[in-house]
Amino acid sequence: MFPFIQAGMHPAFAFGLPVNAMTGLPVFGHQVIGYQCGYCGVVSSSQDEILHDPAIHASSCPRSSRRPAQDMVGYHATNAAAAKKILANGFRCGRKGLAGGAIYFATSEEDASRKSNNGNDIVLKCRVTLGRTLTLDEDGDPTMTLDKLNGKGYDSVKILRNGDEYAVYEPSRVSVLSKC
């Protein structure tokens, strides 16, 4: 079938055809209630919006490849042995944290050092592609996973703390720029 059509999705959705918002089935004639996005599933009465006009829906659609990527420079503190492995093999997600098993970044070298488990950690300066970011309060959500996050239409998490933290769940979103 078509690679951009999700399992269980009617092929008409991917092409912005009119659908009945109640049944989700394509309709023709005078029964049009809305148009459904083939990427994220949102239904709108505006066909132009759903057909991914870059100025309208695509810029906010959590699944559209036309949505601009959001990059940041982030700082990750870790011990010397782990830093050596990261530099050799890249990042991998941790097992737990304020936003579940993810890779965490501070917005400054100082914040990363302050939040580290011990004062002698190495800080790595990285480019992080955040995509669309879900903001959580200071308590975070320790049960967060990539599937749960993607299901909400997001790619990363921002945790509002004294010195905000960001979490990503895909190592491909991170590249090391330098050791600090």
N, C-alpha and C positions, 0 to 999 in steps of 0.2 A: 504494500500500500504506500502511502506517502509518509516519509520520515518525520514530518513536522506535525502529524496528527497523533494526538495522544490516544492510548488504548481506550476503547469505549466511546470515543468521540466520533460523531457523524462527520464524514468527509466534507460536507457543506460548510461546517464551521470554519475550517481552515481557509476558506475562500471568502469569508465575510458575507455569506448568503444569509437571507433573512431566516430567523428561527423563532419558534414560539417559546417564549421565556418559561412557560409552565411545563411544557413537555420536552423542550430542548431539541425538537425535531424541525427540520427545515420546512418552511411554508412558502406558498406562492399565492399571489393574488392579494386579497384584502385582509388576510389574517395576520399580517406582520405586527408583532408586538415589539420586537427588537432584533438587533444583530449581535451575534456572539463572536468574540475574539477567538481565533484558532490557537492562540498562544496561551492566554491566561484564563479564558472562559468567561470573562466579564460580558454582560449583555448591556447594550446601549441602544437608544432609539436613533442614534446618529450613525448611518452607514459609513460616512467619511471617517468618523472617529475610529470605528472598529477595523476599517481597512488599513489601519496602521499608517495614517498620514503622520509623517515624522513630527509635525508641529503639534499634533494632538495626542492621540493615544499611545503611540510607540514610545514617546519620551517617558511615559509613566508605566507602561506595561511591564510587569515583572518578568515576563518570559520572552519579550521581543528582543531579537539580536540587534535591533536598531536603537535600543536604549543605550545612551552613552555610558561608558565605563567610568567608575569613580575611583581614582587612585589616591593613595596617601603615602606619606613616608611614616613608617611606624618603627618603634623600637622594641626589641624583644630581649629580655634578660634571661640568661640560662647559665648553667655551670660550664666549666671549661671542656669537659668530656663531651657534653651534649652539643656545645658550639662547634667542636671539631667534626662531629657527625653531621650536623646541619650543613656546614660548609662543604663537606664531601658528598653528601647524598640528598640534601634538601630537607625541608621541614616535613614533619608528620604531626598529626593531631595528638594532643594530650588525651588523657583518660577522663578527666573531670575538671571542673572549674565553675565560675559564676554563670557561664553560658554553656555548660556541658563540655564534652571532649572536643576542644578546638585548639587553634593556634592564636595566642593572645598578643596584642600590641598596645603599647602606650604611645602617647602623642609626643613625648620628649624623652631624651636619654635620661634625664634626671628622674622623671616619673617611673621609667622602667627600672632604674636602679633602686629607687625607693620601694617599689612593689616586689622586688625580688625576694626570694626566700632567705638569702644570706647576702651580706654586703659585698662579697667578692665575686659576684657573677660577671660574666662577659655580656656586653650589650651589643646586639647586632642591629644595624640600621638597614631597613628593608623597604622595598616598594611593595605595597599591598593593594591589590585590585579589589575594592569592596563591593562593587555592584550596587544593588539596592540594599540599604541598611535599616534594620529594625532597631529601634531605640528601646532599651529596657532601663528600669530604675536601678538604684544601687544594689538591690538584692539579686538582680539578674534572673536567670531561669536555669538552674543546674540540670534540668531535664532536656534542655534544647539539643536538637540533633540537626544534621543537614536536611534530612527529609522533612522534619517538622518546620524548619525555617523556610525551605522551598515551598512547602504547602501553604505558607502564609504569603508567598510571593516575594521573599527576600533572599539575599545571598550572604549577608554578614550581620553582625550584631554590634551595636554600640551600647556600652554600659555606662550610665551616668554616675560617676564617682568623683572623688577629689582627684582630678587628673583622669579624664575619660579613658576607657579601655575599649578596644575593638577586638572582635573575634571572627575568624574565618574558619571554614571547615574543609576547604579544599587546598592542599599544598600548592597546586598549580597557580593559585592566586598570589603567591608570595615569591619574591626574588630578593636575595641578599645583595645590598649595595656595598656594605663595608662593615668591619668591626670598629666599634667606637673606642 
